[in-house]
């Protein structure tokens, strides 16, 4: 399912796998509603006309990033070339901003590579 369970606490990894399975079983309309709520919570725009699998991918990526440790977030940023300037002594809000940057980077790369 693309969930990096080895990098997460076991209980969190299992919960995310369960969430992905539940989303797969839901209607496209219900998944779209969950996607819109997730993007709104992160203050990110939604992609019009995207399908159920895209919505699930976005939801799961957002949940994974929210559960990722700061050390792992910074490592992901380095690997993707995303700036981590000013991240020393980050608070929860700054950590969420870094997660948002990674989510945007991942979705933009995916969209670009699909073209």
Steps between C-alpha positions, in 0.01 A plus 500: 500500500802727502497554876853505646406286801863436592556873559195541722411361839339158443160602636497810278603299193222249561246777551602662171476169312152458645405854400618438143293180482192681632544778243532244220165351608323840502319659210689753288272775631575419864876485430479836322335651808778367723758634252342847504494505882865391514615765253292768675653404838846541346400825325577348159300528179313201361553352156184512290412194298743271679391141556451286806853355495654848489283608792601195704867561419475862621316407819747224584804712420369777727437251782843342459674838509305598813626185674860536383759615751677832454829321428333295227323808359834677468653193335213485250551870428870449431427207268244706306701822502244685713645777716509446874646841583383632832389163634718489811282473811181459300164518673191304393384771260838515324507121482157505332628762254793274413260208451291722271809586294583132461143415402497774237840390368392135478172583326664743258766245406238232452291732282803610295623142446152392387510746210 
